[in-house]
């Protein structure tokens, strides 16, 4: 997380290496994360964020993934408030 107040909105990148799974699984997970983070974008301050995932994320249900993303977004928000 690198905060930058000159940006209009958060910029998010995804680091999903081969340890997560084959390309089809990584891309599917990336698409799911992109949609979920878009819904929680208001929790993130303008800046740059990089999200990764473990191999277990490809086996998570949509609800589990959504809960994890919400927790991460809230954690980022609280850490940004402390800075």
C-alpha positions in Angstrom: 0.0 0.0 0.0 1.4 3.3 -1.1 -0.9 6.3 -0.4 -0.9 9.1 -2.9 -3.4 12.0 -2.4 -2.8 13.3 -5.9 -4.7 10.4 -7.4 -8.4 10.5 -7.9 -9.0 6.9 -6.8 -7.1 3.8 -5.7 -5.1 1.8 -8.3 -5.0 -1.9 -7.6 -2.7 -4.6 -8.9 -2.8 -8.3 -8.5 0.3 -10.6 -7.9 -0.9 -14.1 -8.5 2.1 -16.4 -9.2 2.1 -19.9 -10.5 1.9 -21.3 -7.0 -1.7 -20.2 -7.0 -2.6 -22.6 -9.8 -2.7 -22.8 -13.6 -3.4 -19.7 -15.7 -7.1 -20.4 -15.9 -7.5 -20.5 -12.1 -5.3 -17.4 -11.6 -7.2 -15.4 -14.2 -10.6 -16.4 -12.8 -9.4 -15.4 -9.3 -8.1 -12.1 -10.6 -11.4 -11.4 -12.2 -13.3 -12.2 -9.0 -10.9 -10.1 -6.9 -11.3 -7.2 -9.3 -15.1 -7.2 -9.0 -15.0 -7.6 -5.2 -12.5 -4.8 -4.8 -14.5 -2.5 -7.0 -17.4 -2.9 -4.6 -15.2 -2.0 -1.6 -13.3 0.8 -3.4 -14.7 3.4 -1.1 -12.8 1.8 1.8 -9.5 2.4 0.1 -7.8 5.8 0.1 -6.2 7.0 -3.2 -3.0 5.2 -3.7 -1.4 2.1 -5.1 -2.3 -1.4 -3.7 -1.0 -4.8 -4.7 -3.0 -7.9 -3.7 -1.8 -11.5 -3.7 -3.5 -14.8 -2.9 -2.7 -18.2 -1.6 -3.6 -21.4 -3.5 -6.5 -21.9 -1.1 -8.2 -18.8 -2.5 -9.0 -20.7 -5.7 -11.1 -23.1 -3.7 -12.9 -20.5 -1.6 -16.6 -19.9 -2.2 -17.8 -16.5 -3.4 -19.0 -15.6 0.1 -15.7 -16.5 1.7 -13.8 -14.5 -0.9 -16.0 -11.5 -0.4 -15.6 -11.7 3.4 -11.8 -11.9 3.0 -11.7 -8.9 0.6 -13.8 -6.8 2.9 -11.5 -7.6 5.9 -8.5 -6.7 3.8 -10.0 -3.5 2.6 -11.0 -2.5 6.2 -7.5 -3.4 7.4 -6.0 -1.2 4.7 -8.3 1.6 5.7 -7.3 1.4 9.4 -3.6 1.2 8.6 -3.9 4.3 6.3 -5.7 6.2 9.1 -2.7 5.5 11.4 -0.2 7.0 9.0 
